[in-house]
Amino acid sequence: MAANKNLDPTTCTTAAEAFRYPLPQVRQFHRSLTAELDEKNTRLRTLVGGSYRQLLGTAEMILQMREDIGNVEDKLGRVGKGCGRGVIGGMASGLGKLQDKTKGGKDAEEVGWSARMKVLDMCGVVAGKLLRKNVDGHAESSDGRGKNLVLAAKVLVLSRLLMKSVLESASRRSADEKASVEDVKRKLDSLRRRLSGAIKRTLEKTVADSQRTGLIQALSAYSLANSSGAKDVLWYFLRVRGDALALTLEPSADPRQDSQAILRSLELYTKTMLDVQALVPRRLSEALAGLKTKPLLKDEALRDLEGLRLDVCEKWFGDEILFFIPYIRHDDIEGEYAVSMLKGWAKRASEVALDGLTKLLERMAEFKAVVDLRTEILEIWIKEGGKAKGFDPSVFLDGLRKVINDRMVQLLESRVSKLHLVATEIEATLGSWTKGITDKHESLWDDTMLEMEISNGAALFKQGVLARTHGRNDAVSRAFRGYQTWRHLVDEIIVVLEQLKKQRWDDDLEDIEDDLSLESRNALLSTEDPQMLQDHLDESLSKAYTALHEKMASLIAAYEDSEYVGQISVYVLRMIRDIRSELPKNVSLQTFGLSLVPALHERLAKTTSWTSLEVFGGTFTRKSVTGRALWEGDPELPVQPSPSTFKFLHCLLLDMAKAGADLWSPRAIRVLKRNLRAELGQRWTAALKVQEEKDATQVKGNATNGEADEEHLDRPIEQEHIPTVIEHNNTKEVLKQTLFDVLVLRSALDLSELAAEDELKVLEASILSKLDLDPGSRKRLQQVAKEYWKRTSLLFGLLS
């Protein structure tokens, strides 16, 4: 027996046979038996569970069958009772008696009255249900809603016939029966109004070209309900659409809905023309003709209304109702008449639409919103307006363009005209000018600046640095912020106009047009209209800036004699500079404020230099030379200016910095230098001339008033900066020092373009004429003065 032979459960059926094999094989045999047992247990549980579920389902089915059998037995029992001999006999007897009574006049009249009243009462119920289905949206489509309207109209026509028949015999009825007739009449009148409202609501809605069947059915319902011919139906349809268009354009409480109202009115206008051309005259005439092909009571849809019970009650109606056929003129309208009617309506509707568009646009104050609405309106008209045959779409398009362009021009001019608010702010600032407050200029190194928060990118800190650097105090910043706000509005208009120029209107692939019409339309909408708006914008900007310029000029002239004229000039200069920094790109605006700047620079120069000139003027007639020991060369000549000259330049620089470093543009520096050269030359020459006259009349050995005045005036200038003062009462040396001071001032106040008769040059020539300097000394003196200014010019940064 092989040692590695596996035991097979099918062949090894007893334990004795199994234990004849080695122990490993017995263990393997045990494992295989265990695994097989587990598998069989799992299969058995699955089988039992499935069978139990089937058992439960079978039990439930048996219970349901028992219940159904009970219901069937009950019904069969009732049927059996109803089919008994006694019951059938009673029915036959009752029918015979009824037939016997109908043969008599009075009984027949009573039965006919009851039948007509019963159907008449049910007409109101059935018509109400049909209209509720139409209103509640239970109909699956517009065609279903239209069928309900037609069916409701037929029911009301039947009720009208029955009401006429009942009213003819109502005079012979009792008071209660008459009251019942009046009550039914009121209910039917209410239903007629509801039907009219439902028809009107259906006609007011625009539908796709493939869904005009519902529109036809609504018009058919109106024709049935009012016995109207095709002409009257078309007139009613146009009137309803015209009223809906006018109602749509009524201003709403929410201005944001106005744009949707405009688009809705435009859709009504275009769809009405397309619907009329699609329905009239053929489809409408065919639909109306189909309403009178057979008697009303032969209509299958009407007979299928279970509530009316026409199969039972119609025998009591009489021939007039049984064979009634609606009389409707379906052929009373011709194509030419329909075209003329549509053209007349289109003309009136276009006027209403344009008037309503004008009123609604007046409520829109945002320029971009008007432009977006323009795009939507033109897209709808370009897509739908050209589909109507026999109408020139360019006529209405021109009307739309005129209304929209007029409103955009109004908004544009209104926005641009708000620049006068900047002038108003400037005027208010000048009118309430307070020294030390309005003209207060905060330093870049104030404690408030150092304490600012620097979180979130230090935006506030950077704004503060820029404001102080450019001299924008509260007065300037307030007016400039107003100007920036206005400029933002103008920039928005400029951006929108650029977008208008880039719009193209040739992407309508559904309507094939020739290239000429596309180019003409693009030229109108993308070239002419934006260019017209751009011209208005340029003209309005020019007028607004001109008005602002004139206003500022008038304010400058009004405050010319004010004690604050210098600070006011600084304020106006800064406003002109800030406004010019954000001017539009129009060439005509680039000269704004330039004509005012020279006069303002003159005032700035005079105001800034007045104090320094007054102090420096007191040293023109000195009698001694401070720092004589520092002269160099052979012969000895000055190598540095007098302290009073240096202090003059230093004080001038401090006054300039105090006014604001942002004011000193190259042009302002040139004006200041020109003014200083003129003032220094004139004052110094006059002082020297007066001094010469005094020297000529002085008594020998006696001090003149000029000397006392000079000593008095020299005292505050010489102070403590030079501890040792050596005085030489030598007129020649004083003149040499004066000449050197003049040469230094000429270098400091040098200009690229000098007047032909420069006052400093005249002063220099006058001093040289009084000195016996050889050409070499003169040249050396000039060279030393230039080198001195070259070495020290950085100390006077604003002047260098």
URCORWO-V461701 format. One record per residue. PSI is psi in degrees with one decimal (999 if undefined). D_FIRST is the distance of its C-alpha to the first C-alpha in whole Angstrom. Layout:
psi=PSI d_first=D_FIRST
psi=PSI d_first=D_FIRST
This chain:
psi=129.0 d_first=0
psi=139.9 d_first=4
psi=-25.8 d_first=6
psi=17.6 d_first=9
psi=128.3 d_first=8
psi=141.0 d_first=11
psi=137.4 d_first=12
psi=125.7 d_first=14
psi=-21.5 d_first=17
psi=-26.3 d_first=18
psi=-31.9 d_first=15
psi=102.4 d_first=14
psi=-11.4 d_first=18
psi=160.1 d_first=17
psi=-33.5 d_first=17
psi=-40.2 d_first=15
psi=-33.9 d_first=12
psi=-40.6 d_first=13
psi=2.3 d_first=13
psi=-12.6 d_first=10
psi=164.6 d_first=8
psi=160.6 d_first=10
psi=-42.5 d_first=14
psi=-39.3 d_first=14
psi=-34.7 d_first=12
psi=-42.7 d_first=14
psi=-42.5 d_first=17
psi=-38.9 d_first=17
psi=-37.2 d_first=16
psi=-43.3 d_first=19
psi=-41.6 d_first=21
psi=-38.7 d_first=20
psi=-40.8 d_first=22
psi=-45.3 d_first=25
psi=-39.9 d_first=26
psi=-37.9 d_first=25
psi=-43.4 d_first=28
psi=-42.3 d_first=30
psi=-42.4 d_first=30
psi=-36.6 d_first=31
psi=-42.9 d_first=34
psi=-45.6 d_first=35
psi=-38.4 d_first=36
psi=-42.6 d_first=37
psi=-42.0 d_first=40
psi=-42.2 d_first=41
psi=-41.9 d_first=41
psi=-41.6 d_first=43
psi=-47.7 d_first=45
psi=-41.8 d_first=46
psi=-35.5 d_first=47
psi=-40.5 d_first=49
psi=-40.8 d_first=51
psi=-37.7 d_first=51
psi=-42.8 d_first=52
psi=-43.6 d_first=55
psi=-39.6 d_first=56
psi=-40.6 d_first=57
psi=-44.1 d_first=59
psi=-39.5 d_first=61
psi=-38.5 d_first=61
psi=-40.9 d_first=62
psi=-41.6 d_first=65
psi=-41.5 d_first=66
psi=-39.2 d_first=67
psi=-42.6 d_first=68
psi=-43.3 d_first=71
psi=-40.3 d_first=71
psi=-36.8 d_first=72
psi=-42.9 d_first=74
psi=-41.0 d_first=76
psi=-41.5 d_first=76
psi=-41.3 d_first=78
psi=-45.8 d_first=80
psi=-41.7 d_first=82
psi=-33.5 d_first=81
psi=-43.4 d_first=83
psi=-39.6 d_first=86
psi=-41.1 d_first=86
psi=-41.1 d_first=87
psi=-39.6 d_first=89
psi=-20.8 d_first=91
psi=13.6 d_first=91
psi=164.5 d_first=92
psi=-38.8 d_first=95
psi=-40.0 d_first=98
psi=-46.1 d_first=97
psi=-39.6 d_first=97
psi=-40.6 d_first=100
psi=-42.4 d_first=102
psi=-44.6 d_first=101
psi=-39.3 d_first=102
psi=-42.5 d_first=105
psi=-38.9 d_first=105
psi=-39.5 d_first=105
psi=-43.8 d_first=108
psi=-40.2 d_first=110
psi=-40.1 d_first=109
psi=-35.2 d_first=110
psi=-36.1 d_first=113
psi=-36.2 d_first=114
psi=-19.0 d_first=114
psi=-22.5 d_first=116
psi=149.0 d_first=119
psi=-45.0 d_first=120
psi=-44.5 d_first=120
psi=-38.8 d_first=116
psi=-38.7 d_first=115
psi=-40.0 d_first=117
psi=-44.0 d_first=115
psi=-42.0 d_first=112
psi=-41.3 d_first=112
psi=-45.8 d_first=113
psi=-41.8 d_first=110
psi=-45.2 d_first=108
psi=-41.1 d_first=110
psi=-39.0 d_first=110
psi=-47.7 d_first=106
psi=-38.8 d_first=105
psi=-41.4 d_first=107
psi=-39.5 d_first=106
psi=-24.1 d_first=102
psi=-41.7 d_first=103
psi=-40.1 d_first=104
psi=-47.7 d_first=100
psi=-43.4 d_first=99
psi=-38.8 d_first=100
psi=-41.8 d_first=100
psi=-42.4 d_first=96
psi=-41.7 d_first=96
psi=-35.1 d_first=98
psi=-37.7 d_first=96
psi=-40.4 d_first=93
psi=-38.6 d_first=95
psi=-43.7 d_first=95
psi=-7.3 d_first=92
psi=21.9 d_first=90
psi=-23.1 d_first=88
psi=139.0 d_first=89
psi=-26.8 d_first=86
psi=175.5 d_first=88
psi=-31.8 d_first=92
psi=-41.2 d_first=92
psi=-40.5 d_first=91
psi=-38.9 d_first=94
psi=-38.7 d_first=96
psi=-38.3 d_first=95
psi=-38.5 d_first=96
psi=-44.0 d_first=99
psi=-42.6 d_first=100
psi=-40.8 d_first=99
psi=-37.3 d_first=101
psi=-39.3 d_first=104
psi=-39.7 d_first=104
psi=-42.1 d_first=103
psi=-31.3 d_first=106
psi=-41.8 d_first=108
psi=-42.2 d_first=107
psi=-35.1 d_first=109
psi=-41.5 d_first=112
psi=-43.8 d_first=113
psi=-39.6 d_first=112
psi=-39.8 d_first=114
psi=-42.4 d_first=117
psi=-40.1 d_first=116
psi=-40.8 d_first=116
psi=-28.8 d_first=119
psi=-31.8 d_first=121
psi=4.9 d_first=121
psi=-23.7 d_first=121
psi=-21.5 d_first=124
psi=2.8 d_first=124
psi=171.0 d_first=121
psi=171.1 d_first=121
psi=-38.4 d_first=121
psi=-40.1 d_first=118
psi=-37.1 d_first=117
psi=-40.4 d_first=119
psi=-38.1 d_first=117
psi=-40.0 d_first=114
psi=-44.1 d_first=115
psi=-37.5 d_first=116
psi=-44.3 d_first=113
psi=-37.6 d_first=111
psi=-42.2 d_first=113
psi=-40.3 d_first=113
psi=-41.3 d_first=109
psi=-36.9 d_first=109
psi=-41.1 d_first=111
psi=-40.5 d_first=109
psi=-35.3 d_first=106
psi=-41.5 d_first=108
psi=-39.7 d_first=109
psi=-40.1 d_first=105
psi=-42.5 d_first=104
psi=-41.5 d_first=107
psi=-40.3 d_first=105
psi=-41.6 d_first=102
psi=-42.4 d_first=103
psi=-43.9 d_first=105
psi=-37.1 d_first=102
psi=-40.6 d_first=100
psi=-26.8 d_first=102
psi=-22.2 d_first=103
psi=137.7 d_first=99
psi=142.5 d_first=98
psi=164.6 d_first=95
psi=164.0 d_first=94
psi=-30.4 d_first=95
psi=-1.5 d_first=92
psi=32.2 d_first=93
psi=-4.2 d_first=96
psi=-41.0 d_first=96
psi=-34.8 d_first=96
psi=-42.8 d_first=99
psi=-43.1 d_first=101
psi=-36.6 d_first=100
psi=-40.7 d_first=101
psi=-35.8 d_first=104
psi=-39.3 d_first=104
psi=-40.4 d_first=104
psi=-42.6 d_first=107
psi=-42.3 d_first=109
psi=-46.3 d_first=108
psi=-28.0 d_first=109
psi=4.4 d_first=112
psi=45.0 d_first=113
psi=144.9 d_first=113
psi=-177.5 d_first=113
psi=-37.1 d_first=112
psi=-46.7 d_first=115
psi=-36.8 d_first=115
psi=-44.4 d_first=111
psi=-40.9 d_first=111
psi=-42.0 d_first=114
psi=-41.6 d_first=112
psi=-45.1 d_first=109
psi=-36.6 d_first=111
psi=-42.6 d_first=112
psi=-45.3 d_first=109
psi=-37.1 d_first=108
psi=-42.8 d_first=111
psi=-39.7 d_first=111
psi=-38.2 d_first=107
psi=-43.7 d_first=108
psi=-38.3 d_first=111
psi=-35.9 d_first=109
psi=-33.7 d_first=106
psi=5.1 d_first=109
psi=136.8 d_first=110
psi=136.9 d_first=110
psi=169.3 d_first=107
psi=-28.9 d_first=107
psi=109.7 d_first=104
psi=-21.2 d_first=105
psi=-20.3 d_first=102
psi=-7.2 d_first=101
psi=-39.2 d_first=104
psi=-40.8 d_first=102
psi=-35.5 d_first=100
psi=-39.8 d_first=103
psi=-44.2 d_first=105
psi=-38.4 d_first=101
psi=-42.4 d_first=101
psi=-39.2 d_first=105
psi=-37.1 d_first=104
psi=-41.2 d_first=101
psi=-41.8 d_first=103
psi=-49.4 d_first=106
psi=-42.8 d_first=104
psi=-33.4 d_first=102
psi=-45.5 d_first=105
psi=-41.2 d_first=106
psi=-39.9 d_first=103
psi=-43.9 d_first=103
psi=-44.4 d_first=106
psi=-27.7 d_first=106
psi=-28.7 d_first=102
psi=-29.6 d_first=104
psi=137.7 d_first=107
psi=-15.7 d_first=109
psi=-57.7 d_first=106
psi=-39.0 d_first=103
psi=-42.9 d_first=105
psi=-41.0 d_first=107
psi=-40.2 d_first=104
psi=-40.9 d_first=103
psi=-36.2 d_first=106
psi=-32.7 d_first=107
psi=-16.5 d_first=103
psi=-15.3 d_first=105
psi=28.4 d_first=107
psi=-23.1 d_first=106
psi=163.1 d_first=105
psi=153.7 d_first=107
psi=-41.7 d_first=105
psi=-5.7 d_first=104
psi=-1.7 d_first=102
psi=123.5 d_first=100
psi=-40.5 d_first=96
psi=-36.9 d_first=95
psi=-41.0 d_first=98
psi=-23.2 d_first=97
psi=-8.0 d_first=94
psi=107.3 d_first=95
psi=-33.1 d_first=94
psi=-23.5 d_first=97
psi=-27.6 d_first=100
psi=47.6 d_first=99
psi=-28.8 d_first=101
psi=-25.3 d_first=100
psi=-41.8 d_first=101
psi=-12.3 d_first=104
psi=-21.1 d_first=106
psi=-16.2 d_first=108
psi=5.8 d_first=110
psi=-33.0 d_first=111
psi=158.9 d_first=113
psi=-31.5 d_first=114
psi=-36.6 d_first=115
psi=-38.6 d_first=111
psi=-38.7 d_first=109
psi=24.2 d_first=110
psi=129.5 d_first=111
psi=126.6 d_first=110
psi=135.2 d_first=111
psi=107.1 d_first=113
psi=130.3 d_first=112
psi=104.9 d_first=114
psi=-9.5 d_first=111
psi=24.1 d_first=113
psi=16.7 d_first=116
psi=134.9 d_first=115
psi=165.2 d_first=115
psi=-42.2 d_first=113
psi=-40.5 d_first=117
psi=-40.2 d_first=117
psi=-38.3 d_first=114
psi=-44.7 d_first=114
psi=-39.3 d_first=117
psi=-42.4 d_first=116
psi=-39.4 d_first=113
psi=-40.6 d_first=115
psi=-42.8 d_first=118
psi=-41.9 d_first=115
psi=-38.0 d_first=113
psi=-47.5 d_first=116
psi=-41.5 d_first=117
psi=-36.9 d_first=113
psi=-38.0 d_first=113
psi=-42.3 d_first=116
psi=-43.2 d_first=115
psi=-42.6 d_first=111
psi=-38.1 d_first=113
psi=-44.0 d_first=116
psi=-38.9 d_first=113
psi=-39.4 d_first=111
psi=-44.1 d_first=114
psi=-40.8 d_first=114
psi=-34.8 d_first=110
psi=-28.7 d_first=110
psi=-22.3 d_first=113
psi=-9.0 d_first=111
psi=120.1 d_first=108
psi=-5.2 d_first=110
psi=125.2 d_first=107
psi=-42.8 d_first=107
psi=-36.0 d_first=104
psi=-39.6 d_first=103
psi=-39.8 d_first=106
psi=-42.1 d_first=104
psi=-41.5 d_first=101
psi=-38.0 d_first=102
psi=-43.2 d_first=104
psi=-45.5 d_first=101
psi=-41.9 d_first=99
psi=-46.1 d_first=103
psi=-34.6 d_first=103
psi=-43.5 d_first=99
psi=-44.3 d_first=100
psi=-39.7 d_first=103
psi=-35.0 d_first=102
psi=-40.9 d_first=99
psi=-28.7 d_first=100
psi=-30.0 d_first=104
psi=-2.9 d_first=104
psi=-25.2 d_first=102
psi=125.8 d_first=105
psi=141.6 d_first=107
psi=4.2 d_first=111
psi=136.5 d_first=111
psi=109.6 d_first=112
psi=-19.4 d_first=109
psi=-23.8 d_first=111
psi=-52.2 d_first=114
psi=-33.5 d_first=112
psi=-40.4 d_first=110
psi=-37.7 d_first=113
psi=-43.2 d_first=114
psi=-44.4 d_first=111
psi=-42.2 d_first=111
psi=-46.1 d_first=115
psi=-47.6 d_first=114
psi=-42.7 d_first=111
psi=-38.8 d_first=113
psi=-42.7 d_first=116
psi=-39.7 d_first=114
psi=-36.7 d_first=112
psi=-41.3 d_first=115
psi=-46.8 d_first=117
psi=-40.1 d_first=114
psi=-49.3 d_first=114
psi=-36.2 d_first=118
psi=-42.8 d_first=117
psi=-45.3 d_first=114
psi=-36.4 d_first=116
psi=-16.5 d_first=120
psi=-2.4 d_first=118
psi=-22.1 d_first=119
psi=-19.4 d_first=122
psi=-31.1 d_first=120
psi=-44.1 d_first=120
psi=-38.1 d_first=124
psi=-40.6 d_first=124
psi=-41.3 d_first=122
psi=-43.5 d_first=124
psi=-42.3 d_first=127
psi=-37.3 d_first=126
psi=-44.8 d_first=125
psi=-33.5 d_first=129
psi=-27.9 d_first=130
psi=32.0 d_first=129
psi=129.8 d_first=129
psi=121.8 d_first=129
psi=133.9 d_first=130
psi=-11.3 d_first=127
psi=-57.3 d_first=124
psi=-39.4 d_first=124
psi=16.5 d_first=124
psi=128.8 d_first=122
psi=113.7 d_first=120
psi=141.2 d_first=117
psi=155.4 d_first=116
psi=-17.8 d_first=113
psi=22.3 d_first=113
psi=156.3 d_first=113
psi=-34.6 d_first=111
psi=-32.2 d_first=110
psi=-40.8 d_first=109
psi=-20.4 d_first=107
psi=2.1 d_first=106
psi=149.1 d_first=104
psi=142.9 d_first=100
psi=20.3 d_first=98
psi=167.2 d_first=95
psi=45.2 d_first=93
psi=7.3 d_first=95
psi=42.1 d_first=98
psi=-44.7 d_first=100
psi=-38.9 d_first=102
psi=-43.2 d_first=103
psi=-37.8 d_first=103
psi=-39.0 d_first=106
psi=-40.4 d_first=108
psi=-45.7 d_first=108
psi=-40.7 d_first=109
psi=-43.2 d_first=111
psi=-34.4 d_first=113
psi=-38.1 d_first=113
psi=10.2 d_first=115
psi=26.6 d_first=117
psi=88.9 d_first=116
psi=-172.2 d_first=117
psi=-40.2 d_first=117
psi=-45.8 d_first=120
psi=-44.1 d_first=118
psi=-37.6 d_first=115
psi=-47.1 d_first=116
psi=-37.1 d_first=118
psi=-35.8 d_first=115
psi=-39.5 d_first=112
psi=-40.3 d_first=114
psi=-39.9 d_first=114
psi=-38.5 d_first=111
psi=-45.7 d_first=110
psi=-40.5 d_first=112
psi=-35.6 d_first=111
psi=-40.5 d_first=107
psi=-41.2 d_first=109
psi=-39.4 d_first=110
psi=-37.3 d_first=107
psi=-40.7 d_first=105
psi=-42.1 d_first=108
psi=-42.4 d_first=108
psi=-42.9 d_first=104
psi=-39.1 d_first=104
psi=-36.8 d_first=106
psi=-38.3 d_first=104
psi=-38.0 d_first=101
psi=-38.1 d_first=104
psi=-24.9 d_first=105
psi=-7.0 d_first=101
psi=143.6 d_first=100
psi=142.8 d_first=100
psi=34.4 d_first=100
psi=26.0 d_first=99
psi=19.6 d_first=95
psi=95.1 d_first=96
psi=-15.6 d_first=94
psi=-27.0 d_first=94
psi=111.4 d_first=98
psi=118.0 d_first=99
psi=158.8 d_first=102
psi=161.3 d_first=104
psi=-31.2 d_first=104
psi=-44.5 d_first=108
psi=-36.5 d_first=107
psi=-45.7 d_first=104
psi=-39.6 d_first=106
psi=-42.3 d_first=109
psi=-43.4 d_first=107
psi=-37.3 d_first=105
psi=-38.6 d_first=109
psi=-50.2 d_first=110
psi=-30.9 d_first=107
psi=-7.1 d_first=106
psi=-58.4 d_first=109
psi=-48.0 d_first=112
psi=-50.2 d_first=111
psi=-36.4 d_first=110
psi=-38.4 d_first=113
psi=-44.1 d_first=115
psi=-38.6 d_first=114
psi=-40.6 d_first=113
psi=-43.8 d_first=117
psi=-39.6 d_first=118
psi=-45.9 d_first=116
psi=-42.2 d_first=118
psi=-41.9 d_first=121
psi=-40.6 d_first=120
psi=-42.8 d_first=119
psi=-44.1 d_first=122
psi=-41.8 d_first=124
psi=-44.3 d_first=122
psi=-34.3 d_first=122
psi=-43.1 d_first=126
psi=-41.6 d_first=127
psi=-41.2 d_first=125
psi=-46.9 d_first=127
psi=-38.1 d_first=130
psi=-43.1 d_first=129
psi=-37.8 d_first=128
psi=-41.4 d_first=132
psi=-35.5 d_first=134
psi=-39.7 d_first=132
psi=-43.9 d_first=133
psi=-34.9 d_first=136
psi=-32.7 d_first=137
psi=21.6 d_first=136
psi=-33.6 d_first=138
psi=8.4 d_first=140
psi=151.5 d_first=138
psi=-17.0 d_first=137
psi=23.0 d_first=134
psi=-34.0 d_first=134
psi=-48.4 d_first=132
psi=-34.2 d_first=129
psi=-40.0 d_first=129
psi=-39.6 d_first=129
psi=-44.6 d_first=126
psi=-46.0 d_first=124
psi=-38.2 d_first=125
psi=-44.8 d_first=124
psi=-37.8 d_first=121
psi=-43.3 d_first=121
psi=-43.0 d_first=122
psi=-46.5 d_first=119
psi=-39.4 d_first=116
psi=-42.5 d_first=117
psi=-23.5 d_first=117
psi=-19.7 d_first=114
psi=41.0 d_first=112
psi=146.9 d_first=115
psi=166.8 d_first=113
psi=1.7 d_first=113
psi=133.3 d_first=116
psi=-35.4 d_first=119
psi=-15.2 d_first=121
psi=-6.2 d_first=120
psi=-13.2 d_first=120
psi=8.3 d_first=124
psi=127.7 d_first=123
psi=-9.7 d_first=125
psi=-34.8 d_first=126
psi=-19.6 d_first=130
psi=-21.5 d_first=130
psi=-45.5 d_first=128
psi=-45.0 d_first=131
psi=-38.5 d_first=133
psi=-37.6 d_first=131
psi=-37.8 d_first=130
psi=-45.2 d_first=134
psi=-40.0 d_first=134
psi=-44.6 d_first=131
psi=-44.8 d_first=132
psi=-41.8 d_first=136
psi=-42.0 d_first=134
psi=-38.7 d_first=132
psi=-5.2 d_first=134
psi=-48.1 d_first=137
psi=-46.1 d_first=137
psi=-40.0 d_first=136
psi=-39.2 d_first=139
psi=-42.0 d_first=142
psi=-42.4 d_first=141
psi=-29.9 d_first=141
psi=-22.2 d_first=144
psi=-9.5 d_first=146
psi=5.0 d_first=145
psi=-27.0 d_first=147
psi=38.3 d_first=150
psi=156.8 d_first=149
psi=-5.4 d_first=152
psi=164.8 d_first=150
psi=120.8 d_first=146
psi=127.2 d_first=143
psi=30.6 d_first=142
psi=-30.1 d_first=144
psi=-14.3 d_first=143
psi=0.7 d_first=140
psi=152.6 d_first=142
psi=164.9 d_first=141
psi=178.0 d_first=142
psi=108.1 d_first=145
psi=160.4 d_first=147
psi=132.9 d_first=145
psi=156.3 d_first=144
psi=146.2 d_first=141
psi=-0.1 d_first=137
psi=153.0 d_first=136
psi=165.7 d_first=137
psi=156.2 d_first=139
psi=-35.4 d_first=137
psi=-37.4 d_first=139
psi=-44.5 d_first=137
psi=-42.6 d_first=134
psi=-34.6 d_first=134
psi=-47.9 d_first=135
psi=-40.2 d_first=132
psi=-45.9 d_first=130
psi=-38.8 d_first=131
psi=-43.1 d_first=131
psi=-40.1 d_first=127
psi=-40.5 d_first=127
psi=-37.9 d_first=129
psi=-43.9 d_first=126
psi=-36.8 d_first=123
psi=-39.0 d_first=124
psi=-31.9 d_first=125
psi=122.1 d_first=121
psi=-22.0 d_first=120
psi=-15.8 d_first=119
psi=-20.0 d_first=122
psi=74.8 d_first=123
psi=165.4 d_first=122
psi=-37.2 d_first=124
psi=-40.8 d_first=126
psi=-37.3 d_first=127
psi=-41.4 d_first=127
psi=-41.9 d_first=130
psi=-42.2 d_first=132
psi=-45.2 d_first=132
psi=-41.1 d_first=133
psi=-42.7 d_first=136
psi=-41.6 d_first=137
psi=-42.2 d_first=137
psi=-42.9 d_first=139
psi=-46.3 d_first=141
psi=-45.0 d_first=142
psi=-46.5 d_first=142
psi=-47.0 d_first=144
psi=-47.3 d_first=147
psi=-43.1 d_first=147
psi=-42.8 d_first=147
psi=-43.4 d_first=150
psi=-40.2 d_first=152
psi=-42.0 d_first=151
psi=-37.2 d_first=152
psi=-42.1 d_first=155
psi=-38.8 d_first=156
psi=-40.5 d_first=156
psi=-40.7 d_first=158
psi=-38.8 d_first=161
psi=-39.7 d_first=161
psi=-35.8 d_first=161
psi=-25.3 d_first=164
psi=2.2 d_first=166
psi=149.6 d_first=165
psi=142.9 d_first=167
psi=131.6 d_first=167
psi=-15.3 d_first=165
psi=142.8 d_first=164
psi=136.8 d_first=161
psi=163.5 d_first=160
psi=-26.5 d_first=159
psi=-38.5 d_first=156
psi=-44.2 d_first=155
psi=-40.6 d_first=155
psi=-38.5 d_first=153
psi=-44.1 d_first=151
psi=-38.1 d_first=150
psi=-37.7 d_first=149
psi=-27.3 d_first=147
psi=-23.4 d_first=145
psi=-48.4 d_first=145
psi=-15.2 d_first=142
psi=-37.5 d_first=140
psi=-24.4 d_first=140
psi=-132.2 d_first=139
psi=2.2 d_first=137
psi=-31.9 d_first=135
psi=107.1 d_first=137
psi=-31.8 d_first=139
psi=121.7 d_first=142
psi=119.4 d_first=144
psi=118.9 d_first=146
psi=135.8 d_first=149
psi=111.8 d_first=151
psi=67.9 d_first=154
psi=116.0 d_first=154
psi=-38.2 d_first=154
psi=-43.9 d_first=153
psi=-36.8 d_first=150
psi=-40.6 d_first=149
psi=-37.6 d_first=149
psi=-43.8 d_first=147
psi=-39.9 d_first=144
psi=-41.4 d_first=145
psi=-42.4 d_first=144
psi=-41.1 d_first=141
psi=-41.0 d_first=140
psi=-40.1 d_first=141
psi=-41.3 d_first=139
psi=-43.1 d_first=136
psi=-35.0 d_first=136
psi=-40.8 d_first=136
psi=-40.1 d_first=133
psi=-34.2 d_first=132
psi=32.0 d_first=133
psi=141.3 d_first=132
psi=146.9 d_first=132
psi=-30.6 d_first=131
psi=113.5 d_first=134
psi=150.0 d_first=137
psi=157.7 d_first=140
psi=-37.2 d_first=143
psi=74.4 d_first=145
psi=131.3 d_first=143
psi=-37.2 d_first=144
psi=-36.5 d_first=142
psi=-43.0 d_first=144
psi=-42.2 d_first=147
psi=-42.3 d_first=147
psi=-45.6 d_first=146
psi=-37.1 d_first=149
psi=-41.2 d_first=151
psi=-40.4 d_first=150
psi=-33.8 d_first=150
psi=-20.2 d_first=153
psi=-7.6 d_first=155
psi=145.2 d_first=153
psi=69.3 d_first=154
psi=132.7 d_first=150
psi=161.5 d_first=150
psi=-35.6 d_first=147
psi=-44.6 d_first=145
psi=-39.5 d_first=145
psi=-44.8 d_first=145
psi=-39.4 d_first=142
psi=-38.7 d_first=140
psi=-41.7 d_first=141
psi=-41.2 d_first=139
psi=-40.5 d_first=136
psi=-40.0 d_first=136
psi=-41.7 d_first=136
psi=-42.4 d_first=133
psi=-36.9 d_first=131
psi=-45.3 d_first=131
psi=-34.4 d_first=130
psi=-37.9 d_first=127
psi=-33.5 d_first=126
psi=3.6 d_first=126
psi=-29.6 d_first=125
psi=-19.6 d_first=122
psi=-20.5 d_first=124
psi=66.6 d_first=125
psi=-40.8 d_first=122
psi=-25.4 d_first=123
psi=-20.9 d_first=126
psi=999 d_first=125
